Amino acid sequence: MARRAIRARRSLRQLTAGAALALTLVACRAETAPSSLLPATSPSSASLATPDASAAAPFDPTAVSVRLEKVASVAGAPLGFAAPPDGTDRMFVAAKDGRVWVLHGGTPDPVPMLDIRKLVSGGSEQGLLGIALPPSFPTDRRVFVDYTDLDGNTVVASYALAGGDPDRLDPASAVWILAVDQPYANHNGGALAFGPDGMLYVALGDGGSEGDPLGNGQRTDTLLGKLLRLDVRERSDASAPYVIPPDNPFVGVTGARPEIWAYGLRNPWRFSFDPPTGDLWIGDVGQGSWEEVDVARIGTGGFNFGWNTMEGRHCFSPKEGCSTTGLNQPVAEYGHDAGCTIIGGGVYRGTAQALLAGGYLFADYCSGALWAIPATTDGSAKPVQVGTTASGIAAFGQDTAGEMYVANLDGTIFRLVATVR
């Protein structure tokens, strides 16, 4: 497996619709990079809604086996899910090539909901990377997407439903929420999600190359290497596409970008919220040795997840003796003997797969391993492999009932099914 992981780090390639499609989210070999560790910032006192999330029994990953059950196939390399809370049993699937598809009870509509292929760059880690729905959708008729434009820069934009058709977005309704220059073609992040607080969270990688040569992970004067928190709620004054939430942790900090919610991230490719608790789970793609799972409990902001001072729980720059003061350690990690690119998942809160209740599930793009840890993990937990699938898993999603799905770059959409091990 180690040899396969090394080959995959050099060239991750999936074939879709007869064409070669690369997604090189993998960690690059390490090189020395400047470090600009800033003083640690105290977490914000702001918190998300935190109702009780008690379970009948604690989640035990050693007692569970997970398999993938095929639901559908879509074109363009699926990378993101959004489930409208309107009782229609639909899921929206964002594809790398710039299309958004609608699944009706698992059956894909033959006409895309949105097609912005002419706007989207097609590089290896580029494309239409994320999708999110506001909590009041479809009263709020907007759908939010994250993509890399033809210059390779990040764009977060909204599109509104077209007329009376709930399955179509009007391309002419586009509103740019945010644009961020990307210095390199890799480490774009790209995931979007609305938190239980109604704010839009945006994941951005460190800007790319190897080892974070610009030091973006630890700098708070740039949006790169960060998780952002924006207020995009509809308002009568539309002069600004977003408002800075006043309880963001860097509001009023000289030289810092107030959009920042958390920092010290390398490539937070996928992240998710656990609605009953408000906890924020991040799968951060590693450099040359370690992949990591990070958690921000009860919605507090200001966390520094350590990159590029650390990779996982290990010193990166310097290689030995790095200071961990003020850094938030991952709750789980695995080495490149087991894979090469973490795909962050979510905490299962559905009812159909009771064995998964309270478990955080995630995967590796290269090895196809599926892992789980208890969502209640404090400190560090060793990931337990609960299943194996083919390489190419690129995203997790959940429907409105809390059932969990995964997308493979070959176009296949699967549902997770659990049995007793």
C-alpha positions in Angstrom: 0.0 0.0 0.0 2.9 2.3 0.7 4.1 2.0 -2.9 0.6 2.7 -4.2 0.3 5.8 -1.9 3.6 7.2 -3.2 2.6 6.7 -6.8 -0.8 8.3 -6.0 0.9 11.4 -4.5 2.7 12.0 -7.7 -0.2 11.5 -10.0 -3.8 10.9 -8.9 -5.8 10.3 -12.0 -9.4 9.1 -12.4 -11.0 8.5 -15.8 -14.5 9.9 -16.2 -16.6 9.7 -19.4 -13.6 8.4 -21.3 -11.4 11.5 -20.4 -8.5 11.7 -18.0 -9.4 13.8 -14.9 -6.9 14.5 -12.2 -7.5 15.6 -8.7 -4.1 16.1 -7.1 -5.2 17.0 -3.6 -2.4 14.8 -2.4 0.3 16.0 -0.1 3.5 17.2 -1.8 7.0 16.3 -0.6 8.2 18.6 2.2 10.6 21.4 1.6 11.9 24.1 4.0 9.5 27.1 4.1 9.6 30.3 6.1 7.6 30.3 9.3 5.7 33.3 10.6 4.1 32.0 13.8 1.9 34.7 15.2 0.9 35.0 18.9 -1.9 32.6 19.7 -5.3 34.3 19.7 -7.9 33.4 22.4 -10.9 31.6 21.1 -14.0 33.7 20.6 -16.7 33.4 23.2 -19.3 33.1 20.5 -20.9 29.7 20.1 -23.4 27.9 17.9 -26.7 26.3 19.0 -25.8 23.3 21.2 -28.8 21.1 22.0 -28.2 17.8 23.6 -26.9 15.0 21.4 -27.2 12.0 23.7 -27.2 8.6 22.1 -28.7 5.3 23.3 -25.2 3.8 23.4 -21.7 5.2 22.7 -20.5 4.7 19.2 -18.1 1.7 18.9 -16.2 1.7 15.6 -14.7 -1.7 16.3 -18.2 -3.2 16.2 -19.2 -1.8 12.8 -18.6 -2.8 9.2 -19.5 -0.3 6.5 -20.2 -1.0 2.8 -21.2 1.4 0.0 -24.5 0.9 -1.8 -24.7 2.5 -5.3 -27.5 5.1 -5.6 -26.8 7.0 -8.9 -24.2 8.2 -11.3 -23.7 11.7 -12.6 -21.3 13.3 -15.1 -18.5 15.7 -14.5 -16.8 14.2 -11.4 -19.0 14.9 -8.3 -17.4 16.8 -5.4 -20.1 18.2 -3.2 -23.6 17.7 -1.8 -26.4 19.9 -0.6 -29.9 18.7 0.6 -32.7 21.2 0.4 -34.9 21.0 3.6 -38.1 21.3 1.7 -39.6 17.8 1.8 -38.9 17.1 -1.8 -36.4 14.3 -1.2 -33.8 16.0 -3.5 -30.1 16.3 -3.3 -28.0 18.8 -5.3 -24.6 17.5 -6.4 -21.8 19.8 -7.5 -19.5 18.4 -10.2 -15.9 19.4 -10.8 -16.6 20.4 -14.4 -19.0 23.2 -13.4 -22.4 21.5 -13.4 -24.8 21.1 -10.5 -27.1 18.0 -10.8 -30.4 17.3 -9.0 -31.2 13.8 -7.7 -34.9 13.1 -7.2 -35.0 10.3 -4.7 -31.7 9.0 -6.1 -32.6 9.5 -9.8 -30.6 12.2 -11.5 -32.4 14.9 -13.6 -30.9 14.7 -17.2 -30.7 18.5 -17.3 -28.3 20.2 -14.9 -29.6 22.7 -12.4 -26.7 24.9 -13.2 -24.0 24.8 -15.9 -21.1 27.2 -15.5 -18.5 25.2 -17.4 -17.4 28.2 -19.4 -16.5 30.0 -16.2 -14.6 27.2 -14.4 -10.9 26.2 -14.7 -10.3 22.5 -15.2 -6.9 22.1 -13.5 -6.1 19.1 -11.4 -7.3 20.6 -8.1 -9.5 23.2 -9.7 -13.1 23.3 -10.7 -16.5 23.7 -9.1 -15.5 22.6 -5.6 -18.3 23.3 -3.1 -22.0 24.0 -2.8 -24.2 25.1 0.2 -27.8 26.1 0.8 -28.9 28.8 3.3 -31.0 27.5 6.2 -34.1 29.2 4.9 -33.9 27.7 1.4 -36.1 27.9 -0.7 -37.6 31.0 0.9 -34.1 32.3 0.4 -33.9 31.3 -3.2 -30.1 31.3 -3.5 -27.6 28.5 -3.9 -24.0 29.2 -3.0 -21.0 27.7 -4.9 -17.2 27.8 -4.7 -15.2 27.5 -7.9 -11.9 28.4 -9.4 -12.3 30.8 -12.3 -10.4 30.7 -15.7 -7.4 32.4 -14.0 -7.3 29.8 -11.3 -8.6 32.1 -8.5 -11.3 31.3 -6.0 -14.8 32.7 -6.5 -17.7 32.2 -4.0 -20.9 33.2 -5.7 -24.7 32.8 -5.3 -27.2 31.8 -7.9 -31.0 32.2 -7.5 -33.7 29.8 -8.5 -35.0 30.5 -12.0 -38.6 31.6 -12.0 -41.0 29.0 -10.8 -38.7 26.0 -11.5 -37.3 24.6 -8.3 -34.8 22.5 -10.3 -33.0 25.3 -12.2 -30.8 28.1 -11.3 -30.7 31.3 -13.3 -27.1 31.8 -14.6 -27.8 35.6 -15.0 -28.6 35.9 -11.3 -24.9 35.4 -10.3 -23.6 37.5 -7.4 -20.0 37.3 -6.4 -19.7 37.0 -2.7 -15.9 36.7 -2.4 -12.9 36.5 -4.8 -9.5 35.4 -3.6 -6.3 35.3 -5.7 -4.5 32.0 -5.7 -0.7 32.1 -6.0 -0.5 28.5 -7.2 -2.8 26.0 -8.8 -3.2 23.6 -5.8 -4.5 23.7 -2.2 -7.7 25.7 -3.0 -9.9 24.2 -0.3 -13.3 24.9 -1.8 -15.8 23.5 0.7 -18.8 25.6 1.8 -21.3 25.0 4.6 -23.8 27.0 6.6 -23.4 26.6 10.3 -26.1 26.2 12.9 -25.7 29.9 13.5 -26.8 30.7 10.0 -23.4 32.0 8.9 -21.6 30.9 5.8 -18.3 29.1 6.4 -15.7 29.0 3.5 -12.6 26.8 3.5 -9.4 28.1 1.8 -6.1 26.2 1.4 -2.7 27.8 2.0 -2.4 28.8 -1.7 -0.3 25.9 -2.8 3.1 24.9 -3.9 4.9 22.8 -1.2 5.4 23.4 2.5 3.5 26.7 2.5 6.4 28.9 1.1 4.5 32.1 1.7 3.7 31.2 5.3 0.0 31.7 4.7 -1.1 29.1 7.3 0.2 31.2 10.2 -0.5 34.6 8.8 -3.7 36.4 9.8 -3.4 39.1 7.2 -4.4 36.7 4.4 -7.5 34.6 3.8 -5.4 31.7 2.5 -5.0 28.7 4.9 -8.2 29.7 6.8 -11.8 28.9 7.5 -13.8 32.0 7.0 -17.2 33.0 8.6 -19.4 35.4 6.7 -22.9 36.8 7.2 -24.6 36.5 3.8 -28.2 36.8 5.0 -30.5 38.7 2.7 -30.8 42.4 3.7 -32.3 45.5 2.4 -28.9 47.1 1.9 -27.3 45.0 -0.8 -24.2 47.3 -1.2 -21.9 44.7 0.3 -22.1 40.9 -0.6 -21.4 40.0 3.0 -21.1 41.4 6.5 -18.5 40.5 9.1 -20.1 38.9 12.1 -19.1 41.1 15.1 -18.1 38.1 17.2 -15.6 36.8 14.7 -12.3 36.3 16.7 -10.2 38.8 14.7 -12.6 41.7 14.5 -10.7 44.7 15.7 -7.3 43.0 15.6 -4.8 45.2 13.9 -3.5 43.7 10.6 -5.8 40.7 10.7 -8.6 39.9 8.3 -11.9 39.9 10.2 -13.4 37.2 8.0 -11.2 34.6 9.7 -12.8 32.1 12.0 -9.9 29.6 12.2 -6.4 29.4 10.8 -3.3 27.1 10.5 -4.8 24.9 7.8 -3.0 23.4 4.8 -5.9 22.2 2.5 -9.2 21.8 4.4 -10.7 20.0 1.4 -13.9 18.9 3.1 -15.5 20.0 6.4 -18.9 19.6 8.1 -21.0 20.6 11.1 -22.6 18.2 13.5 -26.0 20.0 14.0 -27.0 18.6 17.4 -23.7 19.9 19.0 -22.5 22.7 16.7 -19.1 21.0 16.5 -17.1 21.7 13.3 -15.2 18.8 11.8 -12.3 19.4 9.3 -10.4 16.9 7.2 -7.1 18.7 6.5 -4.9 17.2 3.7 -1.3 16.7 4.8 2.0 17.4 3.2 4.3 14.3 2.8 3.6 12.2 5.9 0.4 12.8 7.9 -3.3 13.4 7.3 -5.4 14.9 10.1 -8.9 15.4 11.5 -9.5 18.7 13.4 -12.4 19.7 15.5 -13.7 23.1 16.7 -16.0 22.2 19.6 -19.3 24.1 20.2 -18.6 26.6 17.5 -15.9 28.6 19.1 -13.6 30.5 16.8 -9.9 31.6 16.8 -8.4 28.1 16.7 -4.9 27.7 15.2 -4.6 24.2 13.8 -0.9 24.4 13.4 0.1 24.3 9.8 2.9 24.9 8.8 4.5 24.6 12.2 3.1 21.1 12.5 1.8 18.4 10.2 -0.7 16.4 12.2 0.8 15.9 15.6 4.4 16.2 14.3 6.8 19.1 13.9 7.1 20.3 10.3 9.0 23.6 10.4 11.3 23.2 12.2 11.5 19.4 12.0 12.2 19.0 15.7 11.6 21.1 18.7 8.7 23.2 17.3 6.6 25.1 19.8 3.1 23.8 20.2 1.9 26.7 22.4 -1.5 27.9 21.3 -1.9 25.2 18.7 -4.9 22.9 18.5 -3.9 19.3 18.0 -5.9 17.0 15.7 -8.2 14.5 17.2 -7.1 11.9 14.7 -4.3 11.3 12.2 -3.0 8.6 10.0 0.3 8.2 8.1 1.0 7.8 4.4 1.5 4.1 4.9 -2.3 3.9 5.0 -3.2 6.5 2.3 -2.3 9.9 1.0 -5.3 12.3 1.0 -7.9 12.6 3.7 -11.5 13.2 2.6 -13.3 14.7 5.6 -16.8 13.3 6.2 -19.4 13.9 8.9 -21.0 12.7 12.1 -23.8 10.3 11.4 -27.1 11.4 13.0 -29.6 9.5 10.9 -31.8 6.6 12.0 -31.5 3.9 9.2 -28.0 2.9 10.2 -28.2 2.8 14.0 -24.8 1.3 14.4 -23.2 4.5 13.0 -25.0 6.8 15.4 -22.5 9.2 17.0 -19.6 8.2 14.7 -17.5 10.6 12.6 -16.7 8.9 9.3 -14.1 9.8 6.8 -12.0 8.3 4.0 -8.8 8.3 2.0 -8.9 9.2 -1.7 -6.0 7.0 -2.6 -6.3 3.8 -0.6 -10.2 3.8 -0.5 -10.1 3.1 3.3 -13.1 4.2 5.3 -12.4 5.1 8.9 -14.5 6.1 12.0 -13.9 7.6 15.4 -16.4 8.5 18.1 -17.7 12.1 17.8 -17.2 12.5 21.5 -13.4 11.9 21.2 -11.4 14.2 23.4 -7.6 14.3 23.0 -6.6 11.9 20.3 -8.3 8.8 18.9 -6.8 6.1 16.6 -8.9 5.8 13.5 -10.6 2.4 13.1 -11.0 1.2 9.5 -14.6 0.2 9.1 -14.7 -0.4 5.3 -12.8 -0.3 2.0 -13.8 0.9 -1.4 -12.1 1.8 -4.6 -9.8 4.8 -4.8 -11.4 8.1 -5.9 -13.7 8.9 -3.0 -13.8 12.7 -3.1 -16.7 13.9 -0.9 -19.3 13.0 1.8 -22.8 14.4 2.2 -26.0 13.9 4.2 -29.6 14.2 3.2 -32.2 15.9 5.4 -32.8 12.7 7.3 -29.2 12.5 8.3 -28.3 9.5 6.0 -24.8 9.6 4.7 -23.6 9.5 1.1 -20.2 9.5 -0.6 -19.2 10.6 -4.2 -16.5 9.0 -6.3 -14.8 11.0 -9.0 -15.9 8.4 -11.5 -19.4 9.8 -11.1 -20.8 7.2 -8.7 -22.9 8.2 -5.7 -23.1 5.7 -2.9 -25.1 5.4 0.4 -23.4 4.2 3.5 -24.8 0.9 5.0 -23.6 -0.5 8.3 -23.7 -4.1 9.6 -22.3 -5.7 12.8 -18.7 -6.6 12.4 
